[in-house]
Amino acid sequence: MQEKILILGSSGQIGTDLVETLRQKYGSENVVASDLREPAAHILESGPFEQVDATDRARLEEVVSKHGITQIYHLVAMLSATAEKMPMKGWDLNMESLFHTLEMLREKQFNRLYWPSSIAAFGPTTPKQDTPQSTVMDPGTVYGISKLSGELWCDYYFKKYGCDVRSLRYTGLISYKTEPGGGTTDYAVDIFHKAKKDGSYECYLAEDTALPMMYMPDAIKATIGIMEAPAEQVKVRTSYNLAAFSFTPKQLAEAIQKELPDFKISYNVDSRNAIALGWPQSIDDKVAQQDWGWKPDYSLEEMVKEMLEKV
Ligand code: SER
């Protein structure tokens, strides 16, 4: 069967990269991009785009039926730092849009849903090193609470109604095509732009705050990988741990200095550091490796080299 894919949140950091890869793989006409915001010109020119507010169920149903959608990648979210500033808005956006797609999946308006969780679903008393797949989860941010709740709802819809919903706990994601917005891990993208432009960067996380991170091509590979895996291999229906590498701002700066020896980093710590301190420092993803064969391609050094070339 020819899959018809709808991407919600296609103008965001993940969406922009995912639309491109999926269009190459499935054919441009079979991948519908959608967002509230105007997409980049190349997305608009390379295939169908629909303006969609993911909290508007009637509009979602209209687009799904118009294009005969079989799969949805739901990438709409208010990220951690922004949601702390407007908790109710963050909760409503993150949960309403998820419930609309889960209900439409239950009603068989389409067949398969991808919805991302995050390291933010863990919390201050979660083991920080090699955080296991199943462990204490006590998120301390609105975004994290929405991700943990969402994971449990996905699992519920799978167990209760047999809905084919699949999910990954993303780490911080590093990419050059679109800048992230409102996250705690955004520094790891900004730093490359400022390194190239100004030769220096002022970081809002402390120099020794370690976080798990991943280069976008690996995140896209994982996302499409779990969506294409045979259903019986996707045993975890909350969300899978996923890992590539971890670093502190100091370690990232040192890796950049190997390429740009004059690069300088300084620190002006803000409230985002407290958010980061409540998250894991490294992730154990062997369950994803075992269940559906996940493996990242990029090391920290390879990511740094490529980012400096491409930003
Ligand atoms: N990158 C996200 C954030 O910082 C975490 O999922 O909010």
Residues whose N, C-alpha, C, O or C-beta is under 5 A from the ligand:
A	BS01	LIG	L79 S80 A81 S118 I119 A120 Y170 T171 G172 L173 G182 G183 T184 T185
